[in-house]
């Protein structure tokens, strides 16, 4: 079976081609790290070196995803109302103050705690954080979606999770 035939099979699958290629690269990288393959570790180190100046962007991405999940859990909104955890606030002004207060505290915690924890827990900070942002971002986009078919998105979620976790394990 040639590469063209493999690509054609991927094209007609239920998944987006980028997700299959991303999963393939993540699994290959994970296996390479497990086997301590010098090529994989060199590529990871090179990637980290090339994008070192952009680490703040992936940090903002993970912070945004985490804050998005918090907001999704705390707040329910519709066209005609805004509800914040409870319907007992009595006015939109109180809801606004509550929302600003809660999100300020949560974003402060995420800003002060998440960066040092991630930097100390990851061997390849940019690659691992990018994997987490991709997996969490896909999950966040579909949170609350009633018609989300998880079967179509699993390759990208698994690939992101592999890149986020595997380097720290091996």
SVG drawing of the C-alpha trace seen along z (x, -y; Angstrom):
<svg xmlns="http://www.w3.org/2000/svg" viewBox="-35 -47 55 49">
<polyline fill="none" stroke="black" stroke-width="0.4" points="0.0,0.0 1.5,-3.3 1.3,-6.7 -1.2,-7.9 -3.6,-5.0 -3.2,-5.7 -3.9,-9.4 -7.0,-8.5 -8.3,-6.2 -7.7,-9.0 -9.6,-11.4 -12.7,-9.2 -12.7,-8.4 -15.1,-10.0 -12.2,-12.1 -10.6,-15.3 -7.2,-14.4 -5.3,-16.8 -6.5,-14.9 -5.3,-11.6 -1.9,-13.0 -1.7,-14.8 -2.6,-11.5 0.0,-9.6 2.7,-12.2 1.7,-12.2 1.8,-8.4 5.0,-8.2 6.5,-10.8 5.3,-9.0 6.7,-5.7 10.0,-7.5 10.2,-9.0 9.4,-5.7 12.2,-4.0 14.5,-7.0 14.9,-7.6 17.6,-10.3 15.8,-11.7 12.5,-12.3 14.3,-13.9 16.4,-16.0 13.3,-17.2 11.5,-18.0 14.6,-20.0 14.9,-21.8 11.2,-22.7 11.5,-24.0 14.5,-26.1 12.9,-27.5 9.7,-28.5 11.3,-29.5 10.4,-33.1 6.8,-32.2 6.3,-30.3 4.1,-33.1 1.6,-32.5 1.0,-28.8 0.8,-29.9 -1.9,-32.4 -3.6,-29.6 -3.7,-27.2 -4.8,-30.0 -7.6,-30.9 -8.8,-27.3 -8.8,-26.9 -10.7,-30.2 -13.1,-29.1 -13.9,-25.9 -14.4,-27.9 -16.7,-30.4 -18.7,-27.5 -19.2,-25.9 -20.1,-29.1 -22.2,-31.0 -25.2,-30.1 -26.4,-32.7 -29.2,-33.0 -30.7,-35.7 -32.8,-37.2 -31.0,-36.5 -27.7,-36.1 -27.4,-33.6 -24.3,-33.3 -24.2,-30.1 -27.5,-31.0 -30.7,-32.9 -30.5,-34.6 -28.5,-37.7 -31.6,-39.8 -30.2,-42.2 -28.0,-42.2 -25.7,-44.7 -25.0,-42.1 -24.5,-39.4 -22.0,-41.6 -20.0,-42.3 -20.0,-38.6 -18.8,-37.6 -16.1,-40.2 -15.0,-39.3 -15.0,-35.5 -13.2,-35.7 -10.6,-38.2 -9.8,-35.8 -9.8,-32.8 -7.7,-34.4 -5.3,-35.7 -4.9,-32.1 -4.4,-30.7 -1.9,-33.5 0.1,-33.0 -0.1,-29.2 -0.4,-27.6 2.8,-29.0 5.3,-27.8 3.5,-24.5 3.6,-23.8 7.2,-24.9 8.4,-22.6 6.2,-19.7 7.0,-19.6 10.2,-18.6 9.2,-20.1 7.1,-23.1 6.0,-24.4 5.1,-21.1 3.4,-19.7 1.4,-22.9 0.4,-23.1 -0.9,-19.6 -2.9,-20.4 -4.3,-23.6 -5.4,-21.6 -7.1,-18.9 -8.7,-21.3 -9.6,-23.7 -11.6,-21.1 -13.3,-20.0 -14.1,-23.6 -15.6,-24.4 -17.9,-21.5 -18.8,-21.9 -22.6,-22.2 -23.1,-21.2 -26.0,-18.8 -25.2,-17.5 -21.5,-17.0 -20.4,-13.7 -17.4,-12.8 -16.4,-10.0 -15.3,-12.6 -13.0,-14.6 -11.3,-11.9 -8.1,-11.6 -7.2,-15.3 -8.1,-15.1 -6.1,-11.9 -3.1,-13.4 -3.2,-16.5 -3.3,-14.5 -0.4,-12.3 1.7,-15.3 0.7,-16.9 1.5,-13.9 3.9,-11.5 7.1,-13.5 6.6,-13.8 6.1,-10.1 9.1,-9.0"/>
</svg>
